[in-house]
Each structure stands twice: as C-alpha cells, then as structure tokens.
Amino acid sequence: LPPLPAAVEVATYRIVQEALTNVTRHARARTCSVCLRVGGEVDLQITDDGVGIPTARHAGVGLNSIHERASELGGSCVIKSTPGAGTHIMVSLPGI
C-alpha cells in the first residue's frame, strides 16, 4: 500500500474493527468479507451474509462511530441492510 496520512490509517483500522465487532456480536453471519482499495481515496467495503439490521432498530454506537470517523476526515459512509439478507458497509476516505 502507498503511504497514507496517519489519521486515515487509524480511521481505516477502527472502522474495519467496529464493523467486524458488529458482525460478531449481532449478524449471526456465516461469512464476512473486507475489501480495501487505495487510489486517490481509500475505499472500504465490509459485507456479511447475516440477519441484517432490523428495520425497527436505530443505529447503535458502533454504526454511529463508523459514520463519525468517516465524516471527521471528509469522507462518506453508506450502510445498506436488508433484514435476513446481510449488511453492506461502504466507506470512502480521502487518501493520498
């Protein structure tokens, strides 16, 4: 990987850590994948095949933390989930 600003490295690590923690605690997933792509930006995709986020449930501390870390660096975060069909987290952070 090319050298990245320290803040981007830390945010990337913490976002992946939080996403994997959520998969472990809540998703009841069989599989989870993490894709990291670095170009002009750092793009992260974390996808699981778990139960999804229930529609009646609001984002908890973990999902809010992911959003906050991305926005603090001027990045974006989109979380898509369908009950019974898993969750897909897409984060883009300014990189180089």
Protein Blocks (a to p, Z undefined) as FASTA:
>chain_A
ZZddfklmmmmmmmmmmmmmmmmmmnopabdcddddddfbccdddddfbebjafkbccdf
klmmmmmmmmmnopacdddddehiapaddddddfZZ
